[in-house]
Every structure is written in structure tokens, then in C-alpha cells.
Amino acid sequence: MSEVWNTKYGPRRVRHDPPVIAEAIAAAQGLSDEPAEQAEIAASLMGVSVEEALAEIKKASTRRKPITLTSTDRKGMARAVVVERRPSRTLVMNRAGVQRP
């Protein structure tokens, strides 16, 4: 899925990744708050059935969403602050059974 062409510095290749349903769902969630409308938008973007898109939206809704808070600065303008949960760091054991950071 990559196109190759020759330049004066040698052959160059660009990777092409087709869009996935998760990206279409993220775009649909930005356009609508209703899951049925989101499924229709995602289905039309990806060319899949509405039922398949709705099933993916339900899977995505069970995942943890970032929390959005609003904050005001000194001038009284409201600004959005997004708080996301980061996964904890996993420890890896080396061959001797000692933890590495």
C-alpha cells in the first residue's frame, strides 16, 4: 500500500493507511450527540451498514472518556481543560528476575 518514486536522493516511499471505522466514529461524535445519528454518519463515511457502525459506537462508549472541565482565566474567558487517564507504567522483569523501571 505504498507508492515508490525515484528522487535524486534515491527511491522514496510514502505509507498509505486507509481510514478505519474508529476514525469515522470520532468524526461523527464531533458532529452529533445522538448515537443513532453518529451511526448514520459513520456508516456513510465508511460505506458500512448502520448496524455495524452502531455496534462499534456501543463498544467505544464503554471505554473510558476524557473528562472536560472549564476554567476561567484572569480576563474571565472560559477555556476547556481536558483531563485524560494515562495507563500505569508496566514493569518489565529481566532474565535474573529483577524489575527494571
N, C-alpha and C positions, 0 to 999 in steps of 0.2 A: 504494500500500500504506500510505497514511497516513489517519488519521481526523482530520477537522476539526470543531471545535466553537467556538462563539462565547462569549467571556467579556466582562467589562466593559472589558477592555483590548484587545479586538479578537479576530479569529479566531486560534485556536491549533491547531497540527498536531503530532502525535506520529508519529515514524517507527517502522514496524514491520518488523524484519528477521527472516524465518523462520530457524530453526536450519539449519546446514549439517552435512554428514557429518563434517567435521573436528572440530566441537564434540562430536558423538556419540562419535567415536573417542577424544577426550581424556577424556571421561567414562568410557568403557569401560576405558581404560588405567588409570584410577584405581581401578577395581573388580577388575580381574583382570590377571595377568601373562602368561597364555597367549593367543597371538594368535587361536586358534580361538574361545575364549570371548569375546574382545574383539569379534570379528567378529559373533558372535551377538548380543551386547548392542547394538552399534551398529546392526545391521540391525533389531532390534526397536524401537529408539528412533526410527529414521528411516523405517522402512517400506520398506527396500530389500532386495535379495537378499543372502544371506550372502556369495556370491562377490564381489559388488560391494564390500561392506564390507571383505572380506579383501584385495582388491586395493588399496584406499585405505590400509589399515593397512600393507601392504608398502611402499607409496610413502612413508608417513610414517616408517617405520622406517629408511629410507635417509638421511633428513635427520639432521643433527647434533643430538644430545640434550644438554641441560644436564648438567653433572657435579654430583653431590651429594656433599658431604663432611660429615663430622660433626665437631663441635668441642665441647670441654667448657669450661664457664666455671669460675670460681673455686669454685663450690659443687659441682662435679662433675656437673652436669646436662648431658646431651648435647643439642646443638642442631644442626639441619641448616643447612648453608650451601650455597646453590645458586650455581654459577658458570656463567654463560652467555657465549657468544661473541657479541660485538657486531660487526656488519659494519663494515668500514673506511669512513671518510668518503670520499665521492667528490668529486673536484674538478671544478668547472664552469668552462669557458672562456667568457670574454665575447667579444664580436664582434672585439675587437682581438687576440685570441689570447693574452690574459694570464689566468693562473689566478686564480680568486677562491677564498678559503677557505670 
